[in-house]
Amino acid sequence: QVQLVESGGGLVQAGGSLRLSCAASGNTGVINTFGWYRQAPGKQREMVATLATGGATTYADSVKGRFTISRDNAQNSLYLQMNSLEPGDTAVYYCAGRRLAIWSYWGQGTRVTVSA
C-alpha cells in the first residue's frame, strides 16, 4: 500500500506564493508517476502537474510558467511550488500516484484559497 499526505495549503493573496508538500510512504516503488490534481467548488477534479520517475513533467496550460512540480527522492516527498497565484487557483489540491496506467493512490487533500 501507499500513503500520501499533503500539507502546505492555506490562504494567500493574489500574486502570492505557496509551496505544497506531499509525504509518500509505503510501497512507493510501484508508482511510475506522481502528480498534483485540484478540485474547485462545483467543478471536476483536474490535473495540475505530473512528474514521471524518469523526470518528465507535464503541466496544465493554466499553470504553466507559474507552478513547478518537483520531488525529493531521499525524503520521499513531492512538492508543488505555486507562484503568481490567482483567485482561479482556489481549490483543494490532491497528491496522487499512478501505478501502471491508473491513478490508484490519493491523499486527503489540502485547501488553497487565493483572495483577490
Secondary structure, DSSP 8 states (H G I E B T S, - for coil): -EEEEEE--EEEETT--EEEEEEEEESGGG-SEEEEEEE-TTS--EEEEEEETTS-EEE-TTTTTTEEEEEETTTTEEEEEE-S--GGG-EEEEEEEEETTEEEEE---EEEEEE-
